[in-house]
């Protein structure tokens, strides 16, 4: 993993972003970097990311997030879902 993500997070902090926002960015960016490494089979390098990579990751999220939602819907009691 490159130093690009920590550098970007530092820039967000300098711009006055809230800690929770920065934490969310970190989680999302690290997940994307991990997906890229798994998909490409090599270390993540932001300069190598293409628009096609981003589109494929969005499709991956669409499928997997939908699956997670269905699992949660089945797993969580309906009383929890109403709150």
C-alpha positions in Angstrom: 0.0 0.0 0.0 1.4 3.4 -0.9 1.5 6.5 1.2 -1.1 8.1 -1.0 -4.0 7.3 1.3 -2.4 8.6 4.5 -1.4 11.7 2.6 -4.9 12.3 1.3 -6.3 11.8 4.8 -3.9 14.3 6.2 -5.1 16.8 3.6 -8.7 16.2 4.6 -7.7 16.9 8.2 -5.9 20.1 7.2 -9.1 21.2 5.4 -11.0 20.8 8.6 -13.0 17.7 7.9 -14.5 15.9 10.8 -12.8 12.9 12.3 -15.7 10.6 11.4 -15.6 11.8 7.8 -11.9 11.1 7.6 -12.4 7.7 9.1 -15.1 6.9 6.6 -12.8 8.0 3.7 -10.0 5.8 5.1 -12.3 2.7 5.3 -13.6 3.2 1.8 -10.2 3.9 0.2 -8.6 1.0 1.9 -11.4 -1.3 0.8 -11.0 -0.1 -2.8 -7.2 -0.5 -2.6 -7.6 -4.1 -1.2 -10.1 -4.9 -4.0 -7.7 -3.6 -6.6 -4.9 -5.7 -5.2 -7.0 -8.8 -5.1 -8.3 -8.1 -8.7 -5.0 -7.1 -10.3 -2.8 -9.4 -8.2 -0.3 -6.7 -7.5 0.3 -3.8 -5.1 -2.2 -1.0 -5.3 -0.8 2.1 -7.1 -3.4 4.9 -7.4 -1.7 6.2 -10.6 -2.6 2.9 -12.3 -6.4 3.2 -11.6 -8.5 3.6 -14.7 -12.1 4.6 -15.2 -12.8 1.0 -16.1 -11.4 -0.1 -12.7 -13.7 2.4 -10.9 -16.8 1.2 -12.9 -16.0 -2.4 -12.2 -15.6 -1.7 -8.5 -19.0 0.1 -8.5 -20.6 -3.0 -10.1 -18.9 -5.2 -7.5 -20.3 -3.0 -4.7 -23.8 -3.0 -6.3 -23.9 -6.8 -6.2 -22.2 -7.3 -2.9 -24.0 -4.5 -1.0 -27.3 -5.8 -2.3 -26.4 -9.3 -1.1 -25.5 -7.9 2.4 -28.8 -6.1 2.6 -30.7 -9.3 1.9 -28.7 -11.2 4.5 -29.4 -8.4 7.1 -33.1 -8.4 6.2 -33.3 -12.1 6.8 -31.2 -12.1 9.9 -32.4 -9.1 11.8 -35.7 -9.4 13.6 -38.5 -7.3 12.0 -38.8 -5.3 15.2 -35.3 -4.0 14.8 -35.9 -3.0 11.2 -39.0 -0.9 12.2 -36.9 1.5 14.4 
